[in-house]
Amino acid sequence: MLEHPEVSDEPEEEEEQPKELGSEPVQKEEGEIQQGEQTASSLICNDCQKLFRDATGAERHAARTGHQNFAESTEVIKPLTEEEKKQKLAELRSRMAEKRAIREAQEAAERREAERIRRKAGKEISAAKEELQAKEIKQAFEMKKKEKELDRIAKAKVKAQIEADKRERAAKVIEKTNEEAAKQSQAESAPAPAATSTSQPAVKKEYNDARLQIRIPGMSPVTNTFSATSTLSEVYSFLQSQGCTNPFTLSTTFPRKTFGEEDKEKTLKELNLVPSAALILAFI
């Protein structure tokens, strides 16, 4: 059998090439990376000079800080030891917990503010409703009060008109009664025609009673028969017993005459109120 020659691990010697005049020999060390042969081992932020192992970390950094100026770097980031990894993980968890706490606190504050605004709006709406309801109640009350006042005025006008009509009718009745009484009195006091030699002399009729009709404001007419010798003061006393307690005067309409204090002691016959007469009572 043919034996194989041994393979040496040593690098074979290269034949020497003739050197050019004026040039230095270039020597290349083993494992040396020449210019243009470098490979990127990391990413660097040119804004803050931080190194990142991959694009994911650089993207997170850009999202957090707003930095956009990144470049590849040949600088190798030393791998983290297990202890450093645990520390980094703890720091990450701590930051995440802090952010979560901040977010939860912010959300809680936003909820409280939203609730405050809701309650305030609810109170304002409730207050507005109460104010509107109070205003409507007040308007309804004022309208009702006005209607009652208008109704009262209308009733008062009707009542006043009725009373005026009563007084007018009463005055007409009294006037007519006085006219009839005056005519009767004139007829009775007129001289009798001359009697013939064969006729008997006329005898004047004497009246012992006086029938008085008295019109009183707000009351029905009062009629009563008095003695012809009764005084006017007795008529006053009779009317007072009938409820006319306030001061008043009495008068006739035909002829028109109002009796005074000096007439109270005169008899009805002396005052020409016999046999009948109509009087008007007027409160003072």
PyMOL commands that set and color helices and strands:
alter all, ss='L'
color gray80, all
select helices_A, chain A and resi 55-65+82-189+232-241+261-263
alter helices_A, ss='H'
color red, helices_A
select strands_A, chain A and resi 42-45+51-52+70-73+209-215+222-227+248-253+256-258+276-283
alter strands_A, ss='S'
color yellow, strands_A
deselect
rebuild
show_as cartoon
